[in-house]
């Protein structure tokens, strides 16, 4: 998006709490390789979370979110499934093994990987309208 348009719309995006984004847009923005395609790259996500500690994900996540992480183990998929996340993006070129990819296929979770570092990947998504959600309330 052109810079002047972004400055015009950014206050509105902040007011509305961010925009939803299709997984296909994430693929383009982060130059991702698709590891698991559940046949629906048109799925929409409404927020993003960048974390390597799954306890942080459990404390944060809303439904229909995308998880960016450098942690490559089956617990990532299990956490994403439990939190009803739609997509996992492995950062820093991390390569998930076939066991992890099979688990994601069974769970219907799209898996992507990018060479971007987590900080840059989160920043790119943020600048293109995908915001982080509110933390889960603690009672």
C-alpha positions as CSV (number, residue, x, y, z in Angstrom):
1,X,0.0,0.0,0.0
2,X,1.3,3.4,-0.8
3,X,2.7,5.3,2.2
4,X,0.3,8.3,2.0
5,X,-2.6,5.9,1.9
6,X,-1.3,4.0,5.0
7,X,-1.0,7.3,6.9
8,X,-4.6,8.1,6.1
9,X,-5.9,4.7,7.1
10,X,-3.6,3.8,10.0
11,X,-5.6,5.8,12.6
12,X,-8.8,4.1,11.4
13,X,-7.1,0.7,11.5
14,X,-6.0,1.4,15.1
15,X,-9.5,2.5,16.0
16,X,-11.0,-0.6,14.6
17,X,-8.4,-2.8,16.2
18,X,-6.8,-4.0,13.0
19,X,-7.9,-5.8,9.9
20,X,-8.4,-9.4,9.0
21,X,-6.0,-10.9,6.5
22,X,-6.1,-13.9,4.3
23,X,-3.4,-16.6,4.7
24,X,-2.6,-16.1,1.0
25,X,-1.7,-12.5,1.8
26,X,0.6,-13.6,4.6
27,X,2.3,-16.0,2.1
28,X,3.0,-13.0,-0.2
29,X,4.0,-10.5,2.5
30,X,6.5,-12.9,4.2
31,X,7.6,-14.7,1.0
32,X,6.6,-18.0,2.6
33,X,7.0,-21.5,1.5
34,X,3.8,-23.5,2.0
35,X,4.5,-26.7,4.0
36,X,0.9,-27.8,4.7
37,X,-1.9,-26.4,2.6
38,X,-5.3,-27.6,3.9
39,X,-6.9,-26.4,0.6
40,X,-7.9,-23.0,2.0
41,X,-5.3,-20.3,1.7
42,X,-8.3,-17.9,1.6
43,X,-8.9,-18.4,5.3
44,X,-9.0,-15.2,7.3
45,X,-7.0,-14.5,10.4
46,X,-7.8,-11.6,12.7
47,X,-4.7,-11.3,14.9
48,X,-1.2,-12.6,15.2
49,X,1.1,-13.8,18.0
50,X,4.9,-14.2,17.8
51,X,6.3,-16.5,20.5
52,X,8.7,-19.3,21.1
53,X,7.2,-20.2,24.5
54,X,3.8,-22.0,24.2
55,X,2.8,-20.8,27.6
56,X,2.9,-17.2,26.2
57,X,0.6,-18.4,23.4
58,X,-1.8,-19.9,25.9
59,X,-1.9,-16.6,27.8
60,X,-2.6,-14.5,24.6
61,X,-4.4,-16.1,21.8
62,X,-7.8,-15.4,20.4
63,X,-9.5,-17.6,17.9
64,X,-8.7,-17.3,14.2
65,X,-5.1,-16.1,14.9
66,X,-1.8,-16.9,13.2
67,X,1.2,-18.1,15.3
68,X,4.7,-17.0,14.3
69,X,7.4,-19.1,16.0
70,X,10.9,-20.5,15.8
71,X,10.1,-23.5,17.9
72,X,9.8,-26.6,15.8
73,X,8.2,-29.4,17.7
74,X,4.8,-31.2,17.9
75,X,3.8,-29.1,20.9
76,X,3.4,-26.1,18.6
77,X,0.7,-27.8,16.6
78,X,-1.0,-29.1,19.7
79,X,-1.1,-25.6,21.2
80,X,-2.3,-24.1,18.0
81,X,-5.1,-26.7,17.8
82,X,-6.1,-26.2,21.4
83,X,-6.3,-22.4,20.8
84,X,-8.2,-22.8,17.5
85,X,-5.4,-21.1,15.5
86,X,-5.7,-21.3,11.7
87,X,-2.1,-21.0,10.7
88,X,1.5,-21.5,11.9
89,X,4.4,-19.6,10.4
90,X,7.9,-20.9,11.2
91,X,10.4,-18.1,11.1
92,X,14.2,-18.0,10.5
93,X,13.9,-20.7,7.9
94,X,13.2,-23.4,10.4
95,X,12.2,-26.7,8.8
96,X,9.4,-28.6,10.4
97,X,9.8,-32.4,10.3
98,X,7.3,-34.8,8.7
99,X,5.8,-35.8,12.0
100,X,4.9,-32.2,12.8
101,X,3.5,-31.6,9.3
102,X,1.4,-34.8,9.5
103,X,-0.1,-33.6,12.8
104,X,-0.9,-30.2,11.3
105,X,-2.6,-31.9,8.3
106,X,-4.7,-34.0,10.7
107,X,-5.6,-30.8,12.6
108,X,-6.4,-28.8,9.5
109,X,-3.8,-26.2,10.4
110,X,-1.9,-24.4,7.5
111,X,1.9,-24.5,8.0
112,X,4.2,-21.9,6.4
113,X,7.8,-21.1,6.7
114,X,9.7,-17.9,6.0
115,X,13.4,-16.9,6.2
116,X,12.3,-13.7,8.0
117,X,13.3,-13.2,11.6
118,X,10.3,-13.1,14.0
119,X,10.7,-9.4,14.7
120,X,10.6,-8.5,11.0
121,X,7.8,-10.9,10.2
122,X,5.6,-9.6,13.0
123,X,6.4,-6.0,11.9
124,X,5.5,-6.7,8.3
125,X,2.1,-8.2,9.3
126,X,1.5,-5.3,11.7
127,X,2.2,-2.7,9.2
128,X,-0.2,-4.3,6.8
129,X,-3.1,-4.2,9.2
130,X,-2.9,-7.5,11.2
131,X,-2.7,-6.6,14.8
132,X,-2.1,-8.5,18.0
133,X,-5.1,-9.2,20.1
134,X,-5.9,-8.4,23.7
135,X,-4.4,-10.7,26.3
136,X,-6.9,-13.1,27.9
137,X,-8.4,-11.6,31.0
138,X,-7.1,-13.1,34.2
139,X,-9.7,-13.6,36.9
